[in-house]
Amino acid sequence: MPELLAPAGDLERLKIAFLYGADAVYVGGKDFSLRANAKNFSKEELKEAMDIANKLNKKVYVTINIVFHDEDTLGLEEYLKYLAKINISGVIVSDILVVKLIKELNLDLFVVLSTQASTLNYEAVNFWKNLGVKRIVLARETSRKDIIEIIKKTKIEVECFIHGAMCTSISGKCVMSNYLTNRDANRGGCAQCCRWVYKSDNNIDFTMMSKDLNMIKYLKDMMDIGVVSFKVEGRMRSIYYISTVILCYRRMIDGIKNNS
C-alpha cells in the first residue's frame, strides 16, 4: 500500500490530516522551509508532532528545502542534530549541502530528495542515492514512462505528487517573484506571480498559471508501477481543504486495495 502523505502547516492541520486518513504528514520548521508564510513548527512543536505520530503509528517529515545562500546556513547543523535526536521520520531536502552535511555528521536521518531538485532521470536518481538519499520526490514533469524506468533501474523509493497546485516553472525554478516583488521564491517567499491576472497589449486579461493537479483517476496505475508515496500539496491550505482531499484519497486508495 502506498503512503498517503498530507501537508500540515501547523499542529491543528497535522491532527486533522491524521484523523482523516493520512499515513504521514510533511511540515516545515521556522527556518529552512519553502513555505515561509505558513505558521510552521517550532522545535517544541516538532517534538510534539512526533509524539502524536508515534502514538498513531504514523510519520512526520520535515522540509529543509530552500536553495541555500551562505547566510542561510546559520544554525543548520544544530537543527539537523535536533531532528535526529527527536527521531523525526525523515527530512525533505533539495540542496546537496544538506545531503552532504547529514552524511558528514553521521546522522540517523531518512533523507528524501525534494521535487525542487527537478529529478527527471535514473542517472540523476542514482547520483543522489549514492550520496545517501533514500527516497526521491520526482519532478512533477516526470512522465509515466520515465517513472517506470527510474523505479526499475534505481530500486529507490519514489514519491509523486497526486493533488494540488502546479508550478508554472520547472519544479519551482522560478525568479518571477524575485523580479516583481523582491521575494525569493527559492527561499520560501514566492508571491505566486504566475497566478496574478495580467493585461495583454490589446487589454485582454490573462494568467500564466496551469490547472491544479488531480491524479485520482490514475491512482491504481501509479500503485501498480511501484510509487510508494502519494503526496498532496498545500501546507497553507485550510483544515477543510485538507480533511476533504485526504478523506477522498484515503477512500480511493482503500477501495483500490479492496477491489471495491
Rosetta silent file (secondary structure, phi, psi, omega in degrees, C-alpha in Angstrom):
SEQUENCE: MPELLAPAGDLERLKIAFLYGADAVYVGGKDFSLRANAKNFSKEELKEAMDIANKLNKKVYVTINIVFHDEDTLGLEEYLKYLAKINISGVIVSDILVVKLIKELNLDLFVVLSTQASTLNYEAVNFWKNLGVKRIVLARETSRKDIIEIIKKTKIEVECFIHGAMCTSISGKCVMSNYLTNRDANRGGCAQCCRWVYKSDNNIDFTMMSKDLNMIKYLKDMMDIGVVSFKVEGRMRSIYYISTVILCYRRMIDGIKNNS
SCORE:     score description
SCORE:     0.000 S_00000001
   1 L     0.000  132.596  177.550    0.000    0.000    0.000 S_00000001
   2 L   -72.768  153.252  175.193    1.356    3.447   -0.845 S_00000001
   3 E   -76.806  133.640  172.902    1.769    6.041    1.855 S_00000001
   4 E   -96.543  112.176 -170.809   -0.785    8.887    1.739 S_00000001
   5 E  -108.367  119.550 -173.633    1.253   11.987    2.562 S_00000001
   6 E  -109.578  152.390  173.951   -0.570   15.141    3.621 S_00000001
   7 E   -80.132  150.836  176.186    0.539   18.751    4.100 S_00000001
   8 L  -147.910  111.522 -178.850    0.383   20.287    7.573 S_00000001
   9 L   -83.371  -15.570  177.668    1.040   23.971    8.201 S_00000001
  10 L  -160.680 -179.633 -175.968    0.583   23.681   11.965 S_00000001
  11 H   -63.860  -36.256  179.037   -0.337   21.200   14.708 S_00000001
  12 H   -61.968  -44.765  179.208   -4.076   21.579   14.137 S_00000001
  13 H   -67.313  -34.852  176.218   -3.717   20.661   10.465 S_00000001
  14 H   -60.473  -46.887 -179.419   -1.444   17.764   11.395 S_00000001
  15 H   -64.543  -39.086  178.772   -4.088   16.323   13.701 S_00000001
  16 H   -65.049  -43.474 -179.946   -6.795   16.810   11.071 S_00000001
  17 H   -59.775  -45.148  178.350   -4.684   15.115    8.397 S_00000001
  18 H   -65.013  -42.230 -178.014   -4.137   12.082   10.613 S_00000001
  19 H   -60.930  -35.605 -175.857   -7.791   11.998   11.648 S_00000001
  20 L   -96.215   10.306  167.332   -8.976   11.912    8.035 S_00000001
  21 L   117.228    3.658  178.019   -6.653    9.156    6.914 S_00000001
  22 L   -69.122  139.443  174.099   -3.132   10.402    6.171 S_00000001
  23 L   -82.800  -24.451 -176.683   -0.371    7.900    6.848 S_00000001
  24 E  -156.127  160.977  174.326    2.165   10.701    7.148 S_00000001
  25 E  -129.845  157.198  170.130    2.470   14.478    7.022 S_00000001
  26 E  -119.604  136.573 -172.703    5.155   16.849    5.863 S_00000001
  27 E  -133.761  165.382  175.409    5.749   20.037    7.829 S_00000001
  28 E  -115.630  143.667  171.360    8.089   22.994    7.888 S_00000001
  29 E   -82.263 -177.461 -179.574   10.151   24.306   10.745 S_00000001
  30 L   -68.121  -21.455  179.773   10.549   28.016   11.446 S_00000001
  31 L  -129.423  162.874  171.497   13.633   28.086    9.197 S_00000001
  32 L    69.505   16.304 -175.428   14.895   26.426    6.011 S_00000001
  33 L  -116.757  144.679 -176.492   11.412   25.796    4.592 S_00000001
  34 L   -75.910   -9.530  176.393    9.929   26.959    1.275 S_00000001
  35 L  -106.953   69.039 -174.688    6.603   27.945    2.841 S_00000001
  36 L   -65.466  -23.621 -177.714    7.911   30.831    4.925 S_00000001
  37 L   -88.150   -4.794  172.702    4.443   32.408    5.123 S_00000001
  38 L   -75.335  164.158  179.717    2.888   29.341    6.739 S_00000001
  39 L   -63.603  -45.111  176.739    2.681   29.254   10.531 S_00000001
  40 L    66.169  176.091 -168.368    5.200   26.389   10.634 S_00000001
  41 E  -114.259  133.657  169.886    6.558   24.461   13.612 S_00000001
  42 L   -76.184  170.493  178.009    8.856   25.437   16.458 S_00000001
  43 H   -59.592  -40.429  179.789   11.302   22.830   17.730 S_00000001
  44 H   -65.185  -37.564  179.078    8.975   22.066   20.630 S_00000001
  45 H   -70.793  -32.779  175.367    6.061   21.629   18.238 S_00000001
  46 H   -64.095  -39.903  176.762    8.094   19.270   16.063 S_00000001
  47 H   -63.951  -43.081  178.330    8.719   17.131   19.134 S_00000001
  48 H   -63.874  -39.891  178.526    5.001   17.204   19.948 S_00000001
  49 H   -59.944  -43.331  179.351    4.186   16.298   16.340 S_00000001
  50 H   -67.536  -35.910  177.136    6.424   13.233   16.556 S_00000001
  51 H   -61.907  -43.648  178.636    4.866   12.221   19.865 S_00000001
  52 H   -63.560  -47.434 -178.074    1.409   12.359   18.255 S_00000001
  53 H   -61.873  -41.995 -179.031    2.585   10.441   15.177 S_00000001
  54 H   -62.341  -38.849  179.118    4.277    7.716   17.233 S_00000001
  55 H   -65.679  -28.966 -177.743    1.097    7.080   19.203 S_00000001
  56 H   -99.314    1.825 -176.126   -0.818    6.667   15.942 S_00000001
  57 L    58.936   43.575  179.118    1.933    4.694   14.145 S_00000001
  58 L  -121.932 -177.602 -172.704    2.234    7.468   11.568 S_00000001
  59 E  -129.244  154.744  176.257    5.117    9.596   10.263 S_00000001
  60 E  -130.495  121.985  175.153    6.279   13.212   10.173 S_00000001
  61 E  -107.040  140.053 -178.843    8.685   14.526    7.520 S_00000001
  62 E  -109.708  129.230  178.946   10.319   17.935    7.903 S_00000001
  63 E   -82.231  129.234  171.490   11.059   20.118    4.886 S_00000001
  64 E  -130.208   63.156 -161.903   14.524   21.658    4.643 S_00000001
  65 L  -115.758   18.510  173.304   14.033   22.512    1.003 S_00000001
  66 L   -73.715  161.653  168.221   15.193   26.062    0.384 S_00000001
  67 L   -87.304  113.203 -169.973   18.046   26.799   -2.015 S_00000001
  68 L   -76.273  131.343  163.625   20.717   27.819    0.471 S_00000001
  69 L   -99.218  166.096 -174.881   22.720   31.037    0.246 S_00000001
  70 H   -52.702  -43.752 -176.525   25.719   31.389    2.554 S_00000001
  71 H   -70.080  -15.306 -178.297   23.795   33.348    5.172 S_00000001
  72 H   -80.261  -13.045 -173.830   21.053   30.706    5.273 S_00000001
  73 H   -80.657   -9.487 -178.134   23.320   28.009    6.696 S_00000001
  74 L   -60.135  121.504  177.858   23.476   29.562   10.170 S_00000001
  75 L    86.431   -1.544 -176.629   22.101   27.064   12.678 S_00000001
  76 H   -64.379  -45.094 -178.058   21.597   24.297   10.114 S_00000001
  77 H   -60.384  -44.389 -179.816   23.945   21.784   11.748 S_00000001
  78 H   -65.121  -37.195 -179.778   22.299   22.192   15.159 S_00000001
  79 H   -65.439  -44.342  178.716   18.845   21.904   13.586 S_00000001
  80 H   -62.620  -41.090  178.575   19.705   18.643   11.829 S_00000001
  81 H   -63.458  -38.315  178.515   21.116   17.210   15.051 S_00000001
  82 H   -64.698  -43.181 -179.816   17.906   18.161   16.867 S_00000001
  83 H   -62.865  -38.401  176.768   15.740   16.442   14.243 S_00000001
  84 H   -66.628  -37.488 -178.456   17.840   13.292   14.590 S_00000001
  85 H   -64.150  -38.577 -178.553   17.550   13.499   18.378 S_00000001
  86 L   -89.301    7.891  177.054   13.737   13.546   18.333 S_00000001
  87 L    57.026   47.180  176.792   13.744   10.694   15.786 S_00000001
  88 L   -59.923  148.254 -173.627   11.894   12.609   13.089 S_00000001
  89 L   -67.559  -28.432  179.519   10.627   10.234   10.400 S_00000001
  90 E   177.131  166.242  176.190   12.571   11.957    7.648 S_00000001
  91 E  -123.715  139.744  179.502   13.783   15.209    6.120 S_00000001
  92 E  -106.075  113.662 -170.930   12.859   16.511    2.672 S_00000001
  93 E  -125.904  156.716  179.079   15.818   18.365    1.182 S_00000001
  94 L  -125.049  -20.286 -174.312   16.724   19.949   -2.141 S_00000001
  95 L  -100.615  132.097 -179.706   20.272   21.278   -1.693 S_00000001
  96 H   -58.917  -26.014  175.868   23.278   18.967   -1.924 S_00000001
  97 H   -53.740  -45.852 -176.535   24.747   20.909    1.004 S_00000001
  98 H   -69.527  -42.513  179.529   22.167   19.369    3.354 S_00000001
  99 H   -59.606  -46.360 -178.290   22.595   15.846    1.992 S_00000001
 100 H   -68.424  -37.065 -179.849   26.374   16.003    2.422 S_00000001
 101 H   -65.602  -41.863  177.056   26.138   17.564    5.898 S_00000001
 102 H   -59.511  -41.090  179.802   23.847   14.787    7.123 S_00000001
 103 H   -68.427  -43.917 -179.095   26.358   12.243    5.830 S_00000001
 104 H   -64.874  -35.609  179.757   29.366   14.029    7.335 S_00000001
 105 L   -82.263   -5.837 -179.966   27.664   14.306   10.727 S_00000001
 106 L    55.153   46.002 -178.676   26.684   10.610   10.512 S_00000001
 107 L   -87.401  141.274  179.003   23.115   11.457   11.498 S_00000001
 108 L   -85.126   77.368 -179.085   20.426    8.792   11.538 S_00000001
 109 L  -126.868  133.768  175.222   18.015   10.645    9.272 S_00000001
 110 L   -79.320  114.142 -172.234   15.870    9.259    6.458 S_00000001
 111 E   -98.937  123.818  177.069   16.684   11.598    3.570 S_00000001
 112 E  -112.645  129.604  178.686   14.055   12.404    0.940 S_00000001
 113 E   -85.315  125.904 -176.945   15.064   14.460   -2.092 S_00000001
 114 L   -67.586  155.366  172.728   12.585   17.274   -2.747 S_00000001
 115 H   -60.763  -20.995  178.863   10.824   17.841   -6.050 S_00000001
 116 H   -62.776  -17.000  178.375   12.727   21.157   -6.065 S_00000001
 117 H   -78.988   -6.181  175.030   15.771   19.198   -7.214 S_00000001
 118 L    56.341   46.393 -177.135   13.986   18.641  -10.550 S_00000001
 119 L   -82.679  121.995 -172.531   14.963   14.977  -10.787 S_00000001
 120 L  -128.752   -1.939 -175.941   13.779   13.509  -14.087 S_00000001
 121 L  -146.209  159.734 -173.347   16.057   10.568  -14.949 S_00000001
 122 H   -70.366  -27.599  177.872   17.532    7.430  -13.386 S_00000001
 123 H   -65.056  -43.023  177.314   21.162    8.597  -13.685 S_00000001
 124 H   -65.410  -40.039  178.442   20.409   11.614  -11.507 S_00000001
 125 H   -60.867  -44.496  179.392   18.474    9.411   -9.075 S_00000001
 126 H   -65.433  -33.243  175.183   21.433    7.043   -8.730 S_00000001
 127 H   -58.868  -49.182 -179.652   23.736   10.027   -8.118 S_00000001
 128 H   -68.169  -37.410  178.511   21.583   11.103   -5.179 S_00000001
 129 H   -59.470  -41.182  179.882   21.162    7.523   -3.979 S_00000001
 130 H   -67.200  -19.533  176.972   24.942    7.142   -3.753 S_00000001
 131 L   -88.422   -5.083  176.521   25.029   10.221   -1.508 S_00000001
 132 L   113.171    2.537  177.803   22.618    8.620    0.941 S_00000001
 133 L   -70.673  135.940 -176.727   19.175    9.696   -0.307 S_00000001
 134 L  -103.770  -21.840 -179.415   16.567    7.021    0.451 S_00000001
 135 E  -145.655  146.426  179.363   13.553    8.405   -1.422 S_00000001
 136 E  -118.032  126.925  168.085   13.056   10.712   -4.405 S_00000001
 137 E   -90.856  102.263 -174.446   10.149   13.107   -4.890 S_00000001
 138 L   -64.841  152.288  175.010   10.251   13.185   -8.654 S_00000001
 139 L   -56.740  143.677 -177.729    9.773   16.407  -10.559 S_00000001
 140 L   -67.580   -9.906  177.497    6.107   16.934  -11.385 S_00000001
 141 L   -87.735   -3.314 -176.516    7.088   16.982  -15.059 S_00000001
 142 L   -65.967  132.723  179.807    8.274   13.344  -14.992 S_00000001
 143 L   -79.797  162.244  176.953    6.459   11.131  -17.495 S_00000001
 144 H   -58.059  -45.191  179.857    4.910    7.754  -16.674 S_00000001
 145 H   -57.785  -43.526 -178.630    7.494    6.043  -18.876 S_00000001
 146 H   -71.026  -34.337  176.553   10.361    7.715  -17.020 S_00000001
 147 H   -60.705  -45.573  178.603    8.868    6.872  -13.604 S_00000001
 148 H   -60.471  -44.674 -179.552    8.814    3.191  -14.577 S_00000001
 149 H   -63.277  -42.245 -179.229   12.395    3.396  -15.855 S_00000001
 150 H   -63.822  -47.369  179.774   13.598    5.145  -12.692 S_00000001
 151 H   -61.559  -42.060 -177.839   11.996    2.597  -10.362 S_00000001
 152 H   -65.778  -40.823 -171.090   13.364   -0.297  -12.442 S_00000001
 153 H   -97.626   -3.249 -179.061   16.939    0.993  -12.688 S_00000001
 154 H  -121.497  -26.979 -178.449   17.429    2.522   -9.232 S_00000001
 155 L    56.464   33.676  178.110   15.408    0.386   -6.788 S_00000001
 156 L  -108.070  156.373  176.551   14.852    3.503   -4.689 S_00000001
 157 E   -66.025  134.572  179.686   11.608    4.661   -3.090 S_00000001
 158 E  -117.864  130.606  178.662    9.702    7.009   -5.395 S_00000001
 159 E  -117.271  137.941 -179.461    7.232    9.634   -4.182 S_00000001
 160 E  -133.615  145.287  172.725    4.936   11.562   -6.527 S_00000001
 161 E   -71.039  140.123  178.132    2.537   14.450   -6.171 S_00000001
 162 E  -121.680  -13.052 -175.505   -1.078   13.481   -6.807 S_00000001
 163 E  -160.021  140.120  172.747   -3.029   16.636   -5.983 S_00000001
 164 E   126.638 -170.005 -175.810   -2.656   20.382   -5.648 S_00000001
 165 L   -66.335  144.353  176.447   -1.140   23.474   -7.179 S_00000001
 166 L  -109.047  140.929  175.921    1.325   23.165  -10.046 S_00000001
 167 L   -80.460  136.849  178.543    4.287   25.467  -10.519 S_00000001
 168 L   -64.991  -31.797 -179.901    4.337   27.279  -13.861 S_00000001
 169 L   -89.355 -176.517  179.784    8.103   26.831  -13.997 S_00000001
 170 L   -79.640  105.443  176.830   10.111   23.592  -13.854 S_00000001
 171 L    46.564   43.228  174.041    9.734   22.269  -10.302 S_00000001
 172 L    85.577    1.474 -179.571    9.855   25.695   -8.730 S_00000001
 173 L   -78.799   78.007 -171.337   12.896   27.001  -10.603 S_00000001
 174 L  -136.111  142.870  178.041   11.378   30.455  -10.990 S_00000001
 175 L  -121.525   12.347  179.323   12.573   34.024  -10.428 S_00000001
 176 H   -59.354  -43.889 -179.442    9.349   35.890  -11.248 S_00000001
 177 H   -62.873  -41.339  177.681    8.647   36.532   -7.577 S_00000001
 178 H   -59.657  -44.916 -174.611   12.190   37.835   -7.059 S_00000001
 179 H   -70.808  -43.030 -173.128   11.884   40.176  -10.043 S_00000001
 180 H   -88.913  -27.510 -174.235    8.385   41.539   -9.389 S_00000001
 181 H  -128.836   -4.720 -176.252    8.227   41.608   -5.579 S_00000001
 182 L    63.468   26.376  174.669   11.811   41.101   -4.349 S_00000001
 183 L  -110.229  123.369 -173.144   10.622   37.945   -2.568 S_00000001
 184 L   -78.519  110.331 -178.631   12.864   34.943   -3.196 S_00000001
 185 H   -62.871  -32.343 -176.331   10.731   32.015   -4.382 S_00000001
 186 H   -90.537    7.806  171.345   13.525   29.533   -3.750 S_00000001
 187 H  -129.467   26.455  170.241   13.967   30.630   -0.158 S_00000001
 188 L    98.281    3.311 -173.014   10.312   30.479    0.865 S_00000001
 189 L  -109.066   19.050 -174.470    8.974   33.837   -0.324 S_00000001
 190 L   -54.605  126.858  178.641    7.092   33.006   -3.536 S_00000001
 191 L   -92.731    5.209  179.079    4.391   35.606   -4.248 S_00000001
 192 L    52.449   49.139 -179.156    2.774   33.270   -6.833 S_00000001
 193 H   -61.691  -25.650  179.951    3.031   35.892   -9.552 S_00000001
 194 H   -66.030  -18.284 -179.694    2.065   33.280  -12.156 S_00000001
 195 H   -95.335   -1.298  176.286   -1.425   33.310  -10.657 S_00000001
 196 L   -71.717  160.604  174.643   -1.908   37.036  -10.993 S_00000001
 197 L   -98.026  125.508 -178.577   -4.142   38.452  -13.701 S_00000001
 198 E  -112.138  166.272  176.995   -2.243   40.453  -16.317 S_00000001
 199 E  -110.454  131.038  175.538   -3.277   42.679  -19.217 S_00000001
 200 L   -79.897  174.292  179.725   -2.159   41.959  -22.767 S_00000001
 201 L   -58.629  -31.021  178.392   -1.238   44.697  -25.256 S_00000001
 202 L   -99.780   25.618  170.627   -4.820   44.696  -26.517 S_00000001
 203 L    66.601   31.977  176.341   -6.200   44.914  -22.961 S_00000001
 204 L  -101.404  131.962  178.305   -7.265   41.279  -22.613 S_00000001
 205 E   -68.325  139.745  174.356   -6.944   39.660  -19.158 S_00000001
 206 E  -153.188  159.932  175.345   -4.716   36.578  -18.962 S_00000001
 207 L  -135.694  156.707 -177.955   -2.869   34.442  -16.436 S_00000001
 208 L   -98.195   -5.112 -171.002    0.086   32.064  -16.763 S_00000001
 209 L   -71.636  149.676  175.374   -0.934   29.520  -14.181 S_00000001
 210 L   -89.659  167.890  175.232   -1.613   25.882  -15.030 S_00000001
 211 L   -69.091  151.758  176.732   -4.573   23.888  -13.801 S_00000001
 212 L   -66.454  153.645 -178.877   -4.176   22.230  -10.414 S_00000001
 213 E   -78.136  137.561  174.931   -3.059   18.606  -10.350 S_00000001
 214 E  -147.860  104.180 -174.216   -5.657   15.855   -9.820 S_00000001
 215 L  -105.357   19.555 -172.688   -4.438   12.275  -10.270 S_00000001
 216 H   -60.220  -30.435 -179.962   -7.387   10.462   -8.709 S_00000001
 217 H   -74.714  -15.015 -172.673   -8.139    8.612  -11.977 S_00000001
 218 H  -112.337   10.626 -175.148   -4.580    7.300  -12.172 S_00000001
 219 H   -61.120  -45.592 -178.106   -4.036    6.041   -8.618 S_00000001
 220 H   -61.311  -42.860  178.936   -4.271    2.334   -9.447 S_00000001
 221 H   -62.054  -41.702  179.151   -1.782    2.695  -12.289 S_00000001
 222 H   -65.014  -37.663  176.598    0.625    4.585  -10.011 S_00000001
 223 H   -65.549  -42.122 -177.509    0.280    1.863   -7.383 S_00000001
 224 H   -64.881  -34.048 -178.118    0.868   -0.849   -9.995 S_00000001
 225 H   -85.563   -6.480  169.804    4.094    0.720  -11.275 S_00000001
 226 L   106.056   17.045  174.441    5.502    0.978   -7.745 S_00000001
 227 L   -68.367  127.846 -171.957    5.120    4.560   -6.470 S_00000001
 228 L   -96.148  -16.815 -177.562    5.434    4.243   -2.668 S_00000001
 229 E  -141.847  127.900  177.870    4.161    7.631   -1.521 S_00000001
 230 E  -103.442  118.330 -170.936    1.281    9.778   -2.802 S_00000001
 231 E  -108.602  130.768  176.387    1.798   13.426   -1.906 S_00000001
 232 E  -102.890  129.864  179.684   -0.852   16.126   -1.601 S_00000001
 233 L   -79.434  151.238  169.680    0.290   19.751   -1.990 S_00000001
 234 L   130.700   53.809  179.121   -0.878   22.512    0.338 S_00000001
 235 L   -69.019  -12.949  177.897    0.810   23.403    3.631 S_00000001
 236 L  -106.120    9.286  178.990   -1.022   26.740    3.591 S_00000001
 237 L   -77.779  162.365 -178.477   -4.429   25.215    2.838 S_00000001
 238 L   -76.417  165.484  176.713   -7.306   25.260    5.334 S_00000001
 239 H   -64.342  -28.650 -179.696   -8.301   22.381    7.615 S_00000001
 240 H   -70.172  -41.029  177.167  -11.442   21.996    5.490 S_00000001
 241 H   -63.400  -49.054 -177.051   -9.410   21.512    2.338 S_00000001
 242 H   -61.541  -46.203 -178.343   -7.067   19.026    3.995 S_00000001
 243 H   -63.056  -42.554 -178.426   -9.854   16.985    5.562 S_00000001
 244 H   -67.330  -49.992 -176.624  -11.858   16.790    2.320 S_00000001
 245 H   -66.138  -45.154 -178.142   -8.965   15.975   -0.018 S_00000001
 246 H   -65.404  -40.963  178.671   -7.270   13.483    2.299 S_00000001
 247 H   -63.037  -41.413  178.560  -10.525   11.644    3.024 S_00000001
 248 H   -60.562  -47.386 -179.340  -11.288   11.343   -0.714 S_00000001
 249 H   -70.124  -34.151  176.595   -7.864    9.894   -1.482 S_00000001
 250 H   -59.788  -46.180 -179.070   -7.976    7.624    1.576 S_00000001
 251 H   -67.213  -37.595  178.895  -11.235    6.103    0.372 S_00000001
 252 H   -65.694  -46.371 -179.032   -9.952    5.767   -3.187 S_00000001
 253 H   -63.790  -44.589  179.488   -6.711    4.037   -2.127 S_00000001
 254 H   -65.247  -37.263  178.827   -8.533    1.694    0.243 S_00000001
 255 H   -64.520  -40.258  177.839  -11.134    0.947   -2.429 S_00000001
 256 H   -64.702  -42.581  179.821   -8.430    0.006   -4.922 S_00000001
 257 H   -60.677  -40.776 -176.597   -6.754   -2.201   -2.319 S_00000001
 258 L   -93.163    6.628 -179.192  -10.024   -3.984   -1.579 S_00000001
 259 L    55.365   38.071 -178.485  -11.124   -4.117   -5.247 S_00000001
 260 L  -110.945    0.000    0.000  -14.283   -2.231   -4.360 S_00000001
